[in-house]
Amino acid sequence: MHTPIALLLGLGVILTALSLLGTLACRFALSPVPLYLLAGLALGDGGLAPAPEAREFVDTGASIGVILLLFVLGLDFTVREFTAGLRRHRASAAVDLVLNSAPGAVAGWLLGLDGAGILALSGATYVSSTGIIARLLGDLHRLGNRETPAVLSVLVVEDFAMAAYLPLLAVAASGGAWWQALLAVLVATAAVATAITASARWGRHVSRILTHPDPELVLLRVLGITLVVAALAEIIHVSAAVGAFLLGLALTGTAAERARAVLSPLRDLFAAVFFLALGLSVDPEDVLPMLPAATALALAGAATKLAVGWYAAARDGAGRRGRLRAGTALIARGEFSIVIVGLAGTSDQRLGALVATYVMILAVCGPVLTRFAPTLAERGGALARSTRKDPPST
């Protein structure tokens, strides 16, 4: 078997560079996600140092990365906790849909896009990046925070909504009839309901199957079944990441602990590749012309996600800092927004360039805001309280 030297060299250089960026991020107590995204922008087509030899591996690794991110995230919760959170956050999901699809719809109308283009842009501004946010919650040690279940409920409702939205968009983009769109939505909705029911009813059996004393066998079983479930989810038009998340919810007790132990290193590797691939998907030449419009749309999108996170965390009884953490955590956009534009297949090149620039702005700025905004708000509040207690002498 002959392995191309260029592939090995390219991957070696990329992974070494990512490790250096991760070290730099750790030194300043930051998440490495923004640095990985910028590295992808530099290595992609039109970047400073394109690496086409590694592109196929990176694209495949990115798909595995987001699956593992969501699977391991699901291990930290149970089906009962999650379904209770979904019921409690139906109002949050409705607010999220209205506030975050509206900026895209208005922008599409102002740009003179057709119906499919407007529908695509509204979806791109609506959905947050589950992959980026899942990594951030772990990097910033917020999985146990009071506001985290609210954030996850909003994210997974968005991903479930994509199960109905993507078939609808595909029919609209191809010029299909209304009844075809309705049928696609009904089939996707039924598939989601079936997946949740199966996860809740047969989760204990899955845990028993995946439990084994040998770590190697646990790794092979868990990874194999996770990828199979992710593929089946895609077949029924449910996100592969959602399928992996549901499988993670189904595992409990010792099985969940063993799965987390053996998969965490793989998750970290492929998650880094996922963020790199997201940066690679954006051509720097597309960014500059659309920067003003994308920046305005990004400011609106950041504000609406902040409002949604604040509202959702408040319903769970989180304090002001927790609400701010939840709102800033939801700002990042990513993989779904890029997929939506590709699926729309619109002839208007402005749509793809606008969404790519919009995603890159929020994918980089979102994690930074998530890290620093609550700290800055706390300092500002402390300064305000100090000023009130100690008025200046006259």
C-alpha positions in Angstrom: 0.0 0.0 0.0 1.4 3.3 -1.1 0.6 6.5 0.8 1.3 9.8 -1.0 4.1 11.6 0.6 2.4 15.0 0.0 -0.6 13.9 2.0 1.4 12.8 5.0 3.5 15.9 4.9 0.5 18.2 4.5 -1.4 16.6 7.3 1.7 16.6 9.5 2.2 20.3 9.0 -1.5 21.1 9.5 -1.8 19.1 12.8 1.5 20.6 14.1 0.2 24.1 13.3 -3.1 23.3 15.1 -1.2 22.1 18.1 0.8 25.4 18.3 -2.4 27.4 17.9 -4.0 25.4 20.7 -1.0 26.0 22.9 -1.3 29.7 22.2 -5.0 29.7 23.1 -4.4 27.8 26.3 -1.7 30.3 27.3 -4.3 33.1 27.2 -7.2 31.0 28.6 -9.0 31.1 25.3 -10.9 28.6 23.3 -8.8 27.5 20.3 -11.8 27.5 17.9 -11.3 31.0 16.5 -7.7 30.3 15.7 -8.6 27.0 14.0 -11.1 28.8 11.9 -8.6 31.5 10.8 -6.1 28.7 10.1 -8.6 27.1 7.7 -9.1 30.5 6.0 -5.4 30.8 5.5 -5.0 27.2 4.1 -8.1 27.2 1.8 -8.4 28.2 -1.8 -7.2 31.7 -2.2 -5.5 31.7 1.2 -1.9 32.3 2.2 -0.8 28.7 2.0 -3.3 26.4 0.3 -3.1 22.7 1.1 -5.2 20.9 -1.5 -3.5 17.5 -0.8 -5.2 17.2 2.6 -8.6 18.5 1.6 -10.3 15.1 1.2 -9.1 13.9 4.6 -10.1 17.2 6.2 -13.6 17.1 4.7 -14.2 13.5 5.9 -12.6 14.2 9.3 -14.9 17.3 9.7 -18.0 15.2 9.3 -16.7 12.7 12.0 -15.7 15.6 14.2 -19.2 17.2 14.5 -20.7 13.7 15.1 -18.3 12.9 17.9 -18.8 16.4 19.5 -22.5 15.9 19.7 -22.3 12.2 20.8 -19.9 13.0 23.7 -22.1 16.0 24.6 -25.2 13.7 24.8 -23.3 11.5 27.3 -23.6 14.3 29.9 -27.4 14.2 29.9 -30.2 11.7 30.1 -33.3 11.4 27.8 -35.6 12.3 30.7 -33.6 15.5 31.5 -33.4 16.5 27.8 -37.1 15.9 26.9 -38.1 17.9 30.0 -35.9 20.7 28.8 -37.4 20.6 25.3 -40.9 20.8 26.8 -39.9 23.7 29.0 -38.3 25.6 26.1 -41.0 25.5 23.5 -41.5 29.2 24.0 -37.8 29.8 23.7 -37.7 27.9 20.4 -40.6 30.0 19.0 -38.8 33.2 20.0 -35.6 31.9 18.4 -37.3 31.1 15.2 -39.0 34.5 14.9 -36.1 36.7 16.0 -33.3 34.9 14.0 -35.0 34.1 10.8 -36.4 37.6 10.4 -33.0 39.3 9.7 -32.2 36.9 6.9 -35.6 37.3 5.4 -35.4 41.1 5.4 -31.9 41.0 4.1 -32.9 38.7 1.3 -35.8 40.9 0.4 -33.6 44.0 0.3 -31.1 42.2 -1.9 -33.9 41.3 -4.3 -33.4 37.5 -4.0 -36.1 35.1 -5.2 -38.3 33.1 -2.8 -35.8 30.2 -2.5 -33.0 32.7 -1.8 -35.0 34.5 0.9 -35.9 31.1 2.5 -32.3 30.0 2.4 -30.9 33.3 3.9 -33.5 33.2 6.7 -32.4 29.7 7.6 -28.8 30.6 7.5 -29.3 33.4 10.0 -31.6 31.3 12.2 -29.5 28.2 13.0 -26.5 28.4 15.4 -23.4 26.2 15.0 -24.0 23.2 17.2 -20.4 21.9 16.7 -18.7 25.2 17.7 -21.0 25.7 20.7 -20.6 22.2 21.9 -16.8 22.6 21.9 -17.0 26.0 23.6 -19.1 24.6 26.5 -16.5 22.0 27.1 -13.5 24.3 26.7 -14.9 26.9 29.1 -16.0 24.2 31.6 -19.7 25.3 31.5 -21.4 21.9 31.0 -22.5 21.9 34.6 -23.7 25.5 34.6 -27.4 26.3 35.3 -27.9 27.9 31.9 -26.4 25.1 29.8 -29.6 22.9 29.5 -31.3 26.0 28.1 -28.6 26.5 25.5 -28.7 22.8 24.5 -32.5 22.8 24.3 -32.4 25.7 21.9 -29.6 24.1 19.8 -31.2 20.8 19.4 -34.6 22.3 18.6 -32.9 24.2 15.8 -31.3 21.0 14.6 -34.6 19.2 14.7 -36.2 22.1 12.8 -33.5 21.7 10.1 -34.9 18.2 9.6 -38.2 19.8 8.3 -36.6 22.9 6.9 -34.0 21.3 4.6 -36.5 19.1 2.6 -38.7 22.2 2.3 -35.8 24.3 1.0 -34.8 21.5 -1.5 -38.4 21.4 -2.9 -38.6 25.2 -3.1 -35.2 25.5 -4.8 -36.1 22.8 -7.4 -39.5 24.5 -8.1 -41.6 21.6 -6.7 -45.3 21.7 -5.9 -46.6 22.7 -2.5 -47.8 19.2 -1.7 -44.3 17.8 -2.3 -43.0 20.3 0.2 -45.7 19.4 2.7 -45.0 15.6 2.3 -41.3 16.1 2.8 -41.9 18.1 6.1 -44.4 15.4 7.4 -42.0 12.6 6.7 -39.1 14.4 8.4 -41.2 15.3 11.4 -42.3 11.7 11.8 -38.7 10.5 11.6 -37.6 12.9 14.4 -40.5 11.7 16.7 -39.6 8.1 16.0 -35.9 8.7 16.8 -36.6 10.3 20.1 -39.0 7.5 21.1 -36.5 4.8 20.2 -33.8 6.5 22.2 -35.9 6.7 25.3 -37.4 3.2 25.1 -34.4 1.1 24.1 -31.5 3.1 25.5 -30.8 0.6 28.3 -30.4 -2.2 25.7 -27.9 0.0 23.8 -25.9 0.6 27.0 -25.7 -3.2 27.6 -24.5 -3.9 24.1 -21.7 -1.3 24.3 -20.4 -2.3 27.7 -17.2 -4.5 27.6 -14.1 -4.8 29.9 -11.7 -4.2 27.0 -11.2 -0.5 26.1 -10.3 -1.4 22.5 -13.6 -3.2 22.0 -15.5 -0.4 23.6 -13.9 2.1 21.3 -14.7 0.0 18.2 -18.3 -0.7 19.2 -19.1 2.8 20.3 -17.5 4.5 17.3 -19.0 2.0 14.8 -22.5 2.2 16.2 -22.3 6.0 16.4 -21.3 6.3 12.8 -24.1 3.9 11.7 -26.7 5.8 13.7 -25.4 9.1 12.2 -25.7 7.7 8.7 -29.2 6.4 9.3 -30.2 9.8 10.6 -29.0 11.4 7.4 -31.0 8.9 5.4 -34.2 10.0 7.0 -33.3 13.7 6.6 -32.3 14.2 10.3 -28.9 15.7 11.0 -26.2 13.2 11.6 -25.1 15.2 14.6 -28.6 14.9 16.1 -28.6 11.2 15.6 -25.3 11.0 17.4 -26.6 13.2 20.2 -29.6 11.0 20.7 -27.4 7.9 20.9 -25.3 9.7 23.6 -28.5 10.4 25.5 -29.4 6.8 25.4 -26.2 5.6 27.1 -26.2 5.8 30.9 -24.1 4.8 33.9 -20.9 2.8 33.3 -21.4 2.6 29.5 -21.5 6.4 29.3 -18.4 6.8 31.4 -16.4 4.2 29.3 -17.6 5.7 26.1 -16.5 9.2 27.1 -13.1 7.9 28.2 -12.2 6.1 25.0 -13.7 8.6 22.6 -12.6 12.0 24.1 -9.1 11.9 22.4 -10.7 11.1 19.0 -13.3 13.8 19.6 -10.6 16.4 20.2 -8.7 15.4 17.1 -11.6 15.4 14.7 -13.2 18.5 16.3 -10.1 20.5 15.5 -10.3 19.1 11.9 -14.0 20.2 11.8 -13.2 23.8 12.7 -10.3 23.8 10.2 -12.7 22.6 7.4 -15.2 25.3 8.2 -12.5 27.9 7.6 -11.4 26.1 4.4 -14.9 26.3 3.0 -14.6 30.1 2.8 -12.7 31.8 0.0 -11.0 35.0 1.2 -11.7 36.6 -2.1 -15.4 36.3 -1.3 -15.1 38.0 2.1 -14.0 41.5 1.3 -16.8 42.6 -1.2 -19.5 41.4 1.1 -17.9 42.6 4.4 -20.2 45.7 5.0 -23.4 43.8 4.4 -22.3 40.7 6.3 -21.1 42.8 9.2 -24.5 44.5 9.5 -26.3 41.2 9.3 -23.8 39.7 11.9 -24.5 42.5 14.3 -28.3 41.9 14.0 -27.7 38.1 14.3 -25.6 38.5 17.4 -28.2 40.8 19.1 -31.1 38.4 18.3 -29.2 35.3 19.6 -28.3 37.2 22.7 -31.9 38.0 23.3 -32.9 34.3 22.8 -30.2 33.0 25.1 -31.1 35.6 27.8 -34.8 34.6 27.6 -34.2 30.9 27.6 -31.8 31.0 30.5 -34.2 33.2 32.5 -36.9 30.5 32.1 -34.4 28.1 33.9 -33.9 30.6 36.7 -30.3 31.6 35.7 -29.0 34.9 37.0 -27.8 37.8 34.9 -24.4 36.4 34.3 -25.8 33.0 33.3 -28.3 34.7 30.9 -25.4 36.6 29.3 -23.3 33.5 29.0 -26.2 31.7 27.4 -26.9 34.5 24.9 -23.3 34.9 23.8 -22.8 31.1 23.5 -25.6 31.0 20.9 -24.1 33.6 18.6 -21.7 31.4 16.6 -23.0 30.3 13.2 -21.3 27.5 11.2 -21.8 24.3 9.3 -25.6 24.3 8.8 -25.5 27.8 7.3 -23.0 26.8 4.7 -25.0 23.6 3.9 -28.2 25.6 3.4 -26.7 27.9 0.8 -25.3 24.9 -1.1 -28.7 23.2 -1.0 -30.5 26.3 -2.2 -28.5 26.2 -5.5 -29.4 29.8 -6.3 -27.9 31.4 -9.3 -27.3 34.6 -7.4 -23.6 34.5 -6.3 -24.2 37.2 -3.7 -26.0 34.8 -1.5 -23.1 32.4 -1.1 -20.6 35.2 -0.6 -22.8 36.9 2.0 -23.4 33.8 4.0 -19.8 32.7 3.9 -18.6 36.1 5.2 -21.5 36.2 7.8 -20.5 32.8 9.1 -16.9 33.6 9.3 -17.5 36.8 11.3 -19.8 35.1 13.8 -17.8 31.8 14.0 -14.7 33.8 15.0 -16.3 36.6 17.1 -18.9 34.4 18.8 -16.4 32.3 20.8 -14.5 35.4 21.8 -17.7 37.1 23.1 -18.6 33.9 24.9 -15.3 33.9 26.7 -15.0 37.6 27.6 -18.5 39.2 27.7 -19.7 37.7 31.1 -16.3 38.7 32.7 -16.5 42.3 31.3 -20.1 42.6 32.4 -19.3 41.5 35.9 -16.5 44.0 36.1 -18.7 46.7 34.8 -21.4 45.8 37.4 -18.8 45.8 40.2 -17.5 49.2 39.1 -21.1 50.6 38.9 -21.8 49.3 42.4 -18.6 50.8 43.7 -19.4 54.2 42.2 -22.9 54.2 43.8 -21.4 53.3 47.3 -18.6 55.8 47.1 -19.8 59.0 45.4 -17.1 61.5 44.5 -16.3 64.1 47.2 -17.2 67.7 46.4 
